[in-house]
Amino acid sequence: MLADSGIEEIDSENVIECIYDLSELDKEILSLLSGDEELRSSEIAERINKDQSTAYRSLEKLSDCGLIYKEKHNIRNGGYYFLYSRRPLEKIKQEARKTVDRWYEEVVEAVQELNGL
């Protein structure tokens, strides 16, 4: 079992979930954004049947992880809104590999520095 994730084995279905510590809601939103359309947070909240603030928190996490794009659009009479879309799958895979490679190097270095248990 992988730490506290509840995941028994890493496979193609859960590898991104493991790397980025995604919740069920995060995965649902990422799946919703897997098409070509861009959506506002209000549209996403409506489609997943959650409060907009709940959807927004998940969108911020996904954006911070680099899994989705967040594009600001200005409104003519003042104000703005954001449109969200998923990054291309190849870019997500590339970044995930870099993250795992970095972790590997850090773990190898930490093991090398072990002085006892």
N, C-alpha and C positions, 0 to 999 in steps of 0.2 A: 504494500500500500504506500502511496506517495504522501508523506507527511500527514497533514490534517485535511487533505483534499477529499478523502473518501474515494479516490480513484485507485483502482487496483493495478491498472496497467495503462501505459501511455500508448495511444494509437492515433490514427489520422482523425478520428472523431473528437478527441479531447486534447490534442496537443496544444492548440492555441489557448484553450481554457486553462491548462496547466501553466503555460509560460506566463500568461498575463493575469492569472488568478481571477478569471471571469465568473460572475454570478450567473444564475439562470436568466435573470433579466438582461444582463449584458449580452449574453449569447442570443437571446430573443431579438434584441435590437440589432445586433450585428447581422443576424440572418435576415431581418426585415430590410436592411440596407444593402443586401447582396445584389440587388438589381442596379440598373443604371440611373434610376430616378433619385433626385435630391429631395429631402423632406425637411420641413420645419419641426422643431421639437413638439409643437402642439399637434401636428399630424401624426408624429410617432406615438405620442402619448395616447391619442385616440385609437390608433390601430392596435396597440398592446393593452388597451383598457387600463391605463394607469394614470395617476395624477401627473400633470406636466412637470412638477418639481422632481418627482421620482424619475421620470424619463430623462430630465436634464442632468441629474447627478450621474446617471449611467452614461449618457452621451459625453459628459466631461471626462469620465474615466476612460472611455474608449478613445477619445481624442488624445488624451494625455499618453495613452499607450501607443499611439500612432496607428491605430487600426481604422480610424475613420477620418475624413476631412471635415473641417468646420469652416464654412465660408461666410463671411459677413457681407450683408447686402444693405445698403442705405435706402431709406424711404424718402421720397421727394420732400414731403412736408415735415421732415424731422423723424428721428428714430432710426432703428435698424432691426434686422432679424438675421438669424443664422440659418443656413441650409447645411444639412448633413448628408454625407455619402460615404460609402465604404471605399477604402483604398483598394487598388487592384490586388487580386489574390497573390500574384507573383511578388509584389512589393511586401506584402504581409509575410510571405514565406521567407523572403530574403532577410527581413528584419528579425524574424524569429530565429533563423539560423545564426545570425550575428549575436543575438542575445544568448543563445545556448553556448556558442563558442566562447563568449566572454565568461559565462558562468564556469565552463569547463576549466579555463585558464585560472580563474580565481580559486576553484576548488583544488586543482593540482598544486598551486602555490601554497594554499593553506595546509594541505597535507604535508608538503615538504617542510613546512615550518613547525610541525607538531613536535613537541618536546616531551610528551608523555600525557597520559590520561589521568 
